[in-house]
Amino acid sequence: MVVRGEGGVAQAEIRRRNLSRMLRHLHLNGSSSRSELATELHLNRSTVASLIGELIARNLVWERSRPKGLPQAPGRPSPVVELRSKGPEALAVELSTDWIGAAVIGLGGRVIDSIRHDRSLAGTDPARIVDEVHGLAGSLIEGLSNESRIVAIGVSVPGAVRAVDGYLRHAPNLGWRDVPMGDLLRERFRKLDVPVFIGNDADLAASAEHLRGSGRGSNDFICLWGEGGIGAGIVVGGRSLAGAAGYAGEVGHLTVDPNGDLCHCGARGCWEAEVGEEALLRRSGRDPLGGTEALADLLASADRGDEVALAALAESGRWLGIGLAGLVNVFNPSCVALGGLYARIFPQVQEAVVCELDARAMPAPRAMVELTTAQLGANTLLLGAAEMALAPTLYDPTIVPVMGATGRDHSDKWRTRRAPSVGRPERQPQQVRR
């Protein structure tokens, strides 16, 4: 028996999916002509025209004439569809071991403005950090035009985050445990009245690199990310590996040496205890809590040929290769990208990493994997946080109100819809606008 109205519901869902596919295509690939969209999305021209019309009505895209001189298929010229520069925007926040970053990022990964505050977060009250995030974000928001539309907040944190509500179970390198980070941020940003999403830094780095960087086009991809420690964002069969509650990817706490050093997590012999920032600085004879300044000095010494610095990097590279070989054997990725600290030291440690990887990985998966560095640079985590925040809009563009509508239904839908599955000494803070 067919339920009355069932066909209408099915048609509405088909249209939502097609709107989502079109908006996501433009988000990831940039401007496209109507004919290109019809070909790429396998839709007829009348459907494409109708979908574009709705996205225009929701102020998400606009059309312009095709520039002269570009190749054109026979027949009537096909207009070019582009994302609007004043479309939905995300407030992206990055909490790292040694800084707080914030940016306003629009559809298409367009970074509108960003700022960074250098300071050690380790051992600091999380509520105090949330206050600082609010102040840093406020300075960005004040500079936006009246047409700016921030629709969500995405926050990257270096720890195990419960996906459903942003509860931070443990951030060993910050000394934080059982922090209701999602609730703290939602309360602090309540006047902005938008959803807040919290994600693990390595997961968000993998998301950004998979969509826009080193992992683009790879269905089986690992991004190793770390500043103070190390974690992994893992893509298997084109889908992010999250685990039962979102805690998957904490590879830094795999035991690689049962008799090794004590890790910040409380266990002994973790991979992170051998390849983390503190271990590298300690091996080089520097203050293990020296942070970015000590790392910069270490790398500068290595560039000058300092033997102690080069030996410290080589030993960290050896341990990096040991752990990496295990990941290659388990997940059989086609690409592994090193990001954060590991991208910065890669030129000095590449030989040691590859030597261990060749010696310890099984020949078949080793032959298939490309080892590279993250391509998105300093914006990697901010772009990943923005992707998380903009996911509801990309999943269902109809939550964006049609121009001229009151927007009340839009705000209600935002509050109910979730995105589909996806102790150092304090230093004097500095603010750098990028």
N, C-alpha and C positions, 0 to 999 in steps of 0.2 A: 504494500500500500504506500502511495506517495503522500507525504505530509504536505498540507497546503502551505505554499510559500517556500518550499524547499528549493525549487528551481531558482527563485530570486536570490536566496542566500548563496547558492552555488555560483551564480553569475557574479555576485558581489565579491566573492572570494577570488574568483578567477581574475576579475579586474584589479583587485588589490595586489595580487601576485604580479600581474603584468606591469602595474605602476611601479612596484618595488623593483622588478627586474630592470625597467628602463632607467629609473633614478639611480640605481646602483651601478649600472653600466656607465652612465655619465659621471658618476662619483669617482669611479676607478679609472676610466679611460679618457675622460675629457670630452670635448665637444664632438658631436657626430651629426651627420646629415640625416634627414628622415629616411632616405633610402638605405643608408648604412644601418640605422636602427632596425628597420624592417628585416634586413638580411641577418644581422647578428642575433636578434631576438626571435626570429622565425615567426613574424607576425605580418599580416597583410597591411597595406598602406592605410586603409581606412581605420583600422584599429590603432595603428601608430599615430595617426592624426588626432584621433579621439583622446588617446592617452596624453599626448603632448598638450592638447587643449586643457585637460584637467590639471596637469602639472603647472601650466602657465597660470591658470586661475588660482592655484594655491601659492603662486609667487615663488615657485621653486626653480623654474627654467624660463628662458626666453628664446626667441628665434631671430635669426638675422639672415640676410642674403649671403649666399656662398661667394667668397672672394674671387675676383676675376683671376684667371690663370691657373686655378687648381683643376685637376682632372675631374671630369664630369661625365656621368653615364648619359647615354642618349635619352632625349626626351626633355620634359620640363625641368628646369633647374630645381634641385632639392634644397630647401632651406637648411641651415645649420642650427642645431639645438645646443644650447649652452646652459650651464648652471648659472643662476642669478648670483651676483656678487653680494647681494643683501639677503641671502636665504638664511635658513636656520644655522645657528652657530653653537659650538660647545665651549664651555669653560673647562680647559684641561689643566690638571695639576699633577706635578711630579714631586713626590717625596723621596729624596735620595738620602744616602748616608751623610753627605756633606753639603747638601743644598736643598732649597725649595724652588721649583720652577712653576710657572703658570703661563698659559697662552690662551688666546681666543682663536679658535680654528673653525672654519666653515666647511661646507660640503666640498668635496674634491681635494681635501687635505690642505686647504689654503690657510696658511698661518697669517692671521691678521695683525697680531701683536703678541709679544712675549716678553717675559721678565724673569730674572733669576736672582735669588737671594742666597749668597754663600754663607753657610753656617753648619756646624755639626748638630745633627739631630739626636745623636746617641745620648741616652740617659735623660733626655728632656721630656717633661710632662706632655703627653699627646694633646691635651686640651690647649696647652700653650701654643703648640705647633699649629693646631687648627685655627687659633686666633691669628697667627702670623699669616697663614694661608688666606684667611679672610681679608686681611689688610693688603696683602700683595695682589690678590684678585681685584680688590676694590680699585686699586690704582690703574689696573687695566680697563675695568668697566667704565670708569670715569672718562677715559679717552675715546670711547666708542661713539659712533654717530647715533642719532635718534632712531635711525632705521635698523640698527642692530637688533637681532633676535636671538638671545641666548636661550636655548630650549632644554639644556641639561648640563650637568657637571660630571666629568669623569676624572677619577683620581687614581694615580699609580702609587703603590706602596711596596716596599721591599720585604714582604712577608707572606705568610699563609692567610689568605682571605676567604671567608665563607661567602660564596657567590650570591646567595639568596638575599643577604642583608648588609654585606660589607663589614661583617664582624671580623676584626683582626685577631686571629688566634695567637700568632707569635711572629715577631720580627726580631730575630736574635741579635742582629747587628745594631739595632736601635735600643735594645733592652726593653722592648714593649711586649706585653703578653695580655691577652683577653681584653682588648680595647674595642668598645663599640664605635668604631671609626665612622661607620655609616651614619649612626644616630648623631654623633658629635657634629659631623659636617652638615647634615640636614638641618639641625637646630641652628647652627651658626649662620647658614645661608637661607634661613626661612623666608626672609624678605624677598629674595630672588624668586622664590616659589617655583622651583623646577626640580625634577628628579636628580638624585645623586647616585652615581654608580662607582663602586670601588673595585679595583682589580690588582692582581699581583704584577709586579713590574716585568718579570720575564715573560709572562703570558701576553701582556700588552705589547712588549717589544716584538714578540713572535707574530702577533696579529698585524702590527704595522708593517713589519718586514715581509710577511707573507703576501700582503695586499699590494704593497708599493715598493718594496726594496729587494733584498737579496734572495728572498724565497718566492718571489712572484713566479707563477707558472709551475711550482713544485707542489705536489700533493702530499709529499712526505718530507717534512722540513723541521729542523730543530734550531732554535735561536738560544744560544748560551749567553746569558746576560748577567752582569754583576758590576757593582762598584765596590762596596765593602765585602760582599760575599759573592755567591754564584747560584743561579737558578736556571731553569730551562723552560721555555715555551715550546710545546711539542705539537706539531700538526701531523695527523695520521689520516691518510685517505682524504685529504682536503678539509678535515674537521679538527678543531682544537681539542686536545686531550685535557679534560678538566678534572676527571675523577668524580667520586660520589658527591662531594660537596664543594668542589672547586680547588682542592688542595694539591692536585697533581703537579708534578714538575719540580718538586723540591730536591733536585738531584745533588745540591750542595751538601746534603746530609746523608748521602750514601757513605757507608764505611769503606774506606780504602786502606786504612792501616789501623787495626785494632789496638796497637800500642802507640798510636800517634798522639798528637797534642789534643788538649781539651778544646772543644768547639763552643761557641757562644750558645748553641742550642742545648748544651749540657751533656752531650755525648762525646766520646773520644774517637779520634781518628777519622772525622768526617772529611770528605773531599774538600769542602770549603776551608777547613783548617790548614790544608796544604796549598791551596791555590788562591785564597782570598787576599785582599789588599794588605791585611796585617801581616800575614806570613811572608809576603813579598818584601815588605819594608823591613821586617825583622831580619830576613836573610841578608839584606843589603847593609845592615848595621845602622839603620835609621829607626826613628821613633815609630813603632807600629801604629800609633794613633796620630801620625803626622798628617794624614789625609792628602788632599789634592796637591798641597805645596810640596810635601815630601815625595810624592809620586813624580811630580814634574822634575824635581831635582834628581831623582833616580834615573829617569829617562834621559835627562840631559847628560848625566855622567856616563850612561851607556853609550850615547852618541859620540862621546869623546874617547871611547875605548876603555873606560875604567873597568878593570878586571873583576873587581868585587861586584859591581853593578851587573855586569854581563853574566857572571856566575849565578847571581840571585835570580835573574830573569830566566836563565837556562833551566834552573832547578824547578821554578814554578811552571815553566813550559813542559817539563818532563811529567809533572803531576797532572797538568792539564791534559796531556795526551793520554795518560793512563785512564783517567775517568772518561774521556771522550771515546776511547776505544770500546768501553763497555756500552755506552749509549748507541754507538753504531751497530754493535752486535745485537742489541735488544730491539732497536726500532727500525733498522735498515733504511735510514733517510737517504734521499737523493742529494740533499744539501744541508750543511751545518754552517750557521753564521755565528761568529763571535762578536758580541757587542759590549758597549760600555768600556770598562777597564780592559777587557780582553781584546777589544779592537785596537785600543791604543798601544798595547804592548805586543801585538801580533808580529810586527816586523822583527822584533828582537827574539821572540820565542818560537817563531814558525818552524825552524829547523828541529828543535827539540820536540815540539808537538807532533810533527809529521813522523819523526823517528819512532816515537812510542806508538802512534796510531798504526803505522805500517807493521810494527812488531807484534802488536797485541790484538788488533781487530782481525776477525775472520776474513780470509781473502775475498770471498764473494761480495759481502756488503762493503768492504773497504774499497773495492774496485769501483763501486757505484757512487760513492759519496764525493761531493765537491765540498772542500773546506774553504770558507771565505769569511769576510767581515761584514757586519751590518752596514747598509748603504745610506741610511737616513740620518746618521750623525747625531747631533745634539738634540734633534727634535723627535727622535724615535719614540720615547716613552710618552711624550705629549701627543703625538699623532695616534699612538695606540689608545691613550685615554680618550681622545676625541672620537675615535672609531666606536668605542664602547658607549659613549654618551649619545652619539648620533644613530646608533643601531636601531632604536625604535622608529625613528623617522624613515630610515631606509627600509625597514621591514614593512611599515604601513604609512605611506605618504598621506593617506587620508586623515591622519591625526593633525596635519597642518591645515588650519582653517582656510576656506576660500576667501579671497579678498572681499572685504566688506562685511564678513560675518563677525559676530561678536567675539568668537574665540572661546566662549565658556565651555562648550563641549570639548574643545581641544585640550584645555587644561585638565579637565576631568579625566580624559583618556590618558594623558601623560602620567597622571598619578597612579593609574591602575595597570598600565601596560609595562611589561618587562621586556628587555631585549632578549631575543632568542639566543641559546647557547652557541656563547662565546665566553761602653762608657768612655767616649772621647771628650777631651777638654773643649769647651766652647771657644770658637775664635770670633774675632770681631766681624760682624756680618757686613757684606758688601752687596749692593744691588747693581745688577748689570742688565740693562734693557737690550734685547737682541733684535 
